[in-house]
């Protein structure tokens, strides 16, 4: 099991989409929002993901494929 934090930056067209919800349904990861800022044109989220390393990698790849900028937060 791994527990990692990521900074996600959402493109404008995905701000109203339930991306974090969908992430938890599609992949065997537990998500925890640690911080966020959302307005009509810009959104970012600090997201913890807990799960097997391969599953977290697949979840991160899915986010990136959707156009979300994903940056791992160290520490």
Phi, psi and omega in degrees: 000141177231151180229106186236154176248144181224147171259117180252131175244122186264138171289156186306321184289349179255359185300324181271000181273145180278063188296314182295320175301311181298323178302314180292333179278324183281330188234153180276066178229150174257127182253149177216117178281121182259345178183156181195156171216121184228129169226193187289336185240349186211141178210141170223154181219137168265118188235127170270140173231129177242132179170183176294143184307319180296322181288321176297318178300318179295320179295317179297317179298320179297317177300313180297321178297332178282350180101011179272132176281124184242121178236126178285138177260122180281151173094000000 
